[in-house]
Structure formats: structure tokens, C-alpha cells
Amino acid sequence: MDRRRSDEPQTAEPPTAEPGPAPGDARPLREPVRNPWLWAAMAVVVLAGVPLYLPVGTIRPLVGGVPWWLLISVGATIAFCALTCWACLRAWNLAEPAEEAAAARERDEEVRP
Amino acid sequence: MNGLSFSGLSGVLVLAAYAVVMLAIGWWAGRGTTSSSARSYYLSGGGLGFVALFFTLYATQYSGNSIVGYAPEAYRSGFSWWQSVPFMVAVIATYLLFAPRLYVVAKREGFITPTDWVRHRFGSGKLTVLVAVLMLWGLANYLLEQLVAMGQGIAGLTGATIPYEVGVIAFVLVMLIYSWSGGMRAVALTDVMQGIALLVGVGVLLFGALYLVGGDLGAVTTALAETDPEKVAVPETAVSVEWLSMIVLIGLGASVYPHAIQRIYAARSERTLKRSLAVMAWMPLLTTAVVFVVGIAGTQLFPGLSEDDSEQLVGMIANQVAGINVVFYLMMILLFGGVVAAIVSTADSALLAFSSVVSRDVYGRYLGRDASEKRQVLVGKVAGVAAIAVLLVIAWNPPGTLYEIFVLKFELIVQLAPVFILGLYWRRMAAGPTFWGMLAGALLSGGLTLAGVDDFGGVPGGLVGLAVNVLICVLGSLAVGRPGDHPSEDPVPRLTAAASRS
């Protein structure tokens, strides 16, 4: 295995603050990949939207002129969108508390130099 | 798209207006950018806020092909093309597998190119070279597709008043000027305008198509069930397998595109990134779902088109809508302006990523190790211009259908997924087996394509290659890797420790 180089040029500004939860921030640190229920639910909504389990060639019944199987697929896709959106907002909380705290400190320092 | 009733001078004027606006935004955005800093030029200093980040994600992920290529696909495939909606959602879902942790590591380590992660994790060996080569190949293919689409879109909008070649060169020059001067900041801010133009364009296309079919989509699908029942019925198993495969292939492939990863690096904060992605999760319903409906409406408006003729479907619908009255005429001008803006916005992002990989990972690492950062950025810019020149020569003879070349580039790019998704979490993953797995996957996928083998019972060659890639990588790492070979990238203990200290 290649060894990791220690002489990599550092191209960014040094980090201004160690990332971490802000004092008093009650939200727990969350990483989506650690949530098995999220991925199980993702698998369900993706598979529910693919008509693999339905009899090939079926068209009827039509609901408002649209085949029922497509409505199932559309419903599953909307659930997929909602789940992904929810996961972005609620299942992901790593650097935000520290970044928000750092930003708040900067604002305070601007007000009280 | 010849003989458009709304073509000609008005088309030229709207394109000229778009070009002027893009140049003005690019000039304005470029004022705060310095070419002496790679981070400033390629990532806008890592400071993109919500509006710029959301629109640059949107305008980059959805190109003009999402309209002019996907509507004909819905026309030909029927309801099974609904897959274009979940596979676009899958791109955002796949981000959730790696973006949260990659964002933390990238900010800590100051990454600029996607290859920086590979070098940090696996060292500067042959694996990073292979990753850079695959990225450059994928980006070049992506750029080529945009150049082909750009020429077709411009020629279509102006009814060939602006010839294909002149249209491409004019907009490439506009793109190069603002990208050269403003880097990521200019690209992201022009993406705001271009993303809005794309949304408006998709909206007016839907409105026009619904107007033509009398607003009754149910009647369209009922009639389609009578005339082409195979387009309406539950598809054959192989098609459903392909549907699922495309969700996996495009979800994994599009999320690890270099320009996609650089947008993770460029986010101002985690809050900005996750809010942008949360909104992006809904955008397929406003974009590819709408284009799907338009394609289905096209089956009744223009029945019986051949595959080649169906590629002109959006132009045909626009032409018919524009002929109704002056309001519709103006709306269709907006549509094609939006299509061209979408193509340019995707091309500029790919170009910037291409330049950054050449600048940092090829020139900065091997050819000009002692060169200043300013010189590296300059070399990247020049390499981008040179690549565009070569691709333009290829674009003069565009391939048949846009969709086919769109899938082809994913076959190789998707081979990068393991180094990001597995590499962030699995400390035992070793560079050697990862290299051989990626190489085998890329060669197998490319070989299958060259041999004309598109899929195995609906599973694309790219996914077969990825399976081989992962197998070699995992088995090889289990054999030669050790659990402690790489320091943990798990941010939670680090963050928890920081919290307890404070």
C-alpha cells in the first residue's frame, strides 16, 4: 500500500476553529451513513418505484387516464424526494454546530471589539 | 429544427442578450477573485452561499440534454422513462453517503480537487494518477456532449440563421472569457441566471405542450394506451432491471463527477450545503418529470416519428406553440434561451473542474512542481482552452443521439465511486487493490462498450465493471490491508472531544 505523504502542500487557510458542537447546542451529531433505518427506507421507496414486482404488460385500471402502476411509481418517487430532503435536514449534523458557534463568536467580536 | 416559425433575428437577439448578461455577471463576479490563489479561483475561496450553491448545483446537474434529449426519450420509451425522475433524486441521495464526512475532511485539509482526497487517503501513487486520468476522460466527454448540444440548440433557436459552428464558437468564447476571469465565483453566479432561465424554460415548455393537447393529459395517456399499449403498460422485466440499474449507475456516477465534488468543497458551511441539497432533492419533479410529461404529450402531437426525427421533438413542439400568438412566441424564445443557458452552465462547470485537475494534479504534481500557485492556475486555464479547441474539432461531427453519449461517460466515471464512498469509512481499504479494481472495472466497461455489448439483461456494462471493481478492491484489501493502515476519518469522536474540551 502506498504510504500517506506527510509533505503535502497545504493550500487552504488554516482552520480558524476546531470543528465541534457548540456549547449548549443540544442537537446530537448525526451522520446519515450511520442511520440504518434511513437506508432501509431508501431501498424500500426506490424498489417500490420500479415496477419489477408487477405483472408485465398490465395497463388497467386507469386512474384519471393514468395507469395505476405509474401512479404507484410517482408516489414512490415523491416519497424518495421527501426522504432525501428529510435526511439532508435532520439526519446530518456534523460541522454545523461548530460553524454556527464560530460565526456567532465572530459577530460578537465585531459588536464588542 | 429547421423552418421554425419563431427563428431568425429574434433568436439571434435573445442569444446576444444572454451572452451580454453572462459576460456582465462574469465580469462582476470576477472582481473579487484572484488568480494567484487556486482556492480562490477554483472554489471561490470555499465561500458559496445558499443561493449561489443551490443554483450552481442545479444548473450543473441539469444540462440542456435534460430537456432536448430526455423529451424524445420519453416519446420513444413511454412511461418507463419516468425513471429519469428517481435517477436524478438518486444523485442527491448518493451524496448523503459521502458528502457529510467529505465536507468535514475537505475543510480541515484544504482540498481543491477531488484527487486531493484520493492523495490524502491513499498517497501519491499510481491510484491518484488513474483517478486523475478517469476524471479528465469523463470531463472531456461531458464537455464534448455540451458542445454538441450547444451547437444544435443555437442552430435550432435561430433557425440556422446562426450556423452550428458559429454558434458554438461564439458561446464557447463567452464561457471562456467569464470562466477565465472569474473562476468558480463567475461560474456559480452565472449559474444563478442560467438556472432560473432553465426553470422558466421548462415551465413554458410544459405550458405550451399542455396548451396544444387541450390541457387534458388523461386523454393523451388514454389515447396512447389504445395506439401504443407497450409504451403505457408495465414494462418488460429487462426494462425494469435497466430502470433500477440507471438509478444506481447515475446516482453513483453523477455524484462523484469532479465538478459535483468541488461544489461540496466550495460550500460556505455545512448548513448551506445540506439546505442546498435538501432543495435539490425536489428538483427532479420540477425538471425531468415535466420534460417526461412533455415527451408523452409529444406522442399525440407528433405520432410516428422515427428515432432521428424524434430527437427534434422539443423544437417541433416549440415551433407549433410559437405559431399560436406573440405571447407564446416570446415564451418559446425564453425556452430556447433557457436550453442554451443550461448547456453553457454545465459546460463551464466541467471546464473549470478539468482545468483544476490539469493544474493541480498533473502540472502541479509532475511537470511544474516548483511553479508558483499563480502559474499553476494559468497553466490550468490554458489547458482548458486547448481542450476546448480539440473537442470542438470532434464536435463538428456529432454522434447520433445525445442520450447514448450521456450513458457512455458514466461507464467509466462510476468506477471512481469506491474511493469516495468506501474510502471514507473503511480503514482497511488498500491503495493497490483499489487501483487494480478501478483499472479492471474501467477496462471491462470500456471494452464492453467497444464490443457493442450495452447491457446484460438490462444491467449496463458500467455496473458490471463496478461490481468487478468493488470485488477486487474488497477482496484484495481484506488480503493485504490491515485495520489500522489509515487513520480514522470518523469526525464524530473528534467533534465530541472538541465539545468536551470547550
Interface residues (C-beta under 8 A of the other chain):
Chain A: M1 D2 R3 R4 R5 E8 Q10 T11 A12 E13 P15 E18 P19 G20 P21 A22 P23 L29 E31 P32 V33 L38 M42 V46 L47 G49 V50 P51 L52 L54 P55 V56 G57 T58 I59 L62 G64 G65 V66 P67 W69 L70 S73 V74 A76 T77 I78 F80 C81 A82 L83 T84 C85 A87 C88 L89 A91 W92 L94 A95 E96 A98 E99 E100 A103
Chain B: A38 R39 G46 F79 W82 Q83 V85 P86 V89 A90 I92 A93 L96 L97 F98 P100 R101 Y103 V104 K107 R108 E109 G110 F111 I112 R119 H120 R121 F122 G123 S124 G125 L127 D216 L217 G218 A219 V220 T221 T222 A225 P229 V232 A233 V234 P235 E236 T237 S240 V241 W243 L244 I247 S269 E270 R271 K274 R275 L277 A278 V279 A281 W282 P284 L285 A289 E373 Y425 A430 A431 G432 V480 G481 D485 H486 P491 V492 R494 L495 T496 A497 A498 A499 R501 S502
